[in-house]
Amino acid sequence: MKNVLMQVLRETHGYNKKQIADKLGMTPQDYIELETSLVAMTPEQAYQLAAVYNIHQEYFLESSRQLELLLTRNAVVQQQQSEIEHFRQFMFIHKELFLDSVWKKKTEVNDENVSDEQEITHQ
């Protein structure tokens, strides 16, 4: 998930990723990871970006916090969806076992009733 603020500021100021990486003293790959939120922004990086774009560092820190919350929320939702799917599979299997058990008992009861009826008719 991209840090849109970083991307928009970089593009509107006419910088490419390598130029910003150089200004921050990091490799272009490290900057890409920062802009795409693969790594969390540090306060020092927020301060450096604020100096480059002449805006308050809190914009970057808040943007980074919000992205972190979204990523965490997405991870939680995916985990819950996975657990729900496992539960569905569990319930499906146990439903089949339950129905098989009920059918078997019903068949046994019917067989006993037929045997009882046959005994009565033979007497």
Summary of the structure (lengths in Angstrom):
residues: 123
radius of gyration: 32.2
end to end distance: 82.1
largest distance: 105.0
contacts: 295
relative contact order: 0.09
helix: 83%
strand: 0%
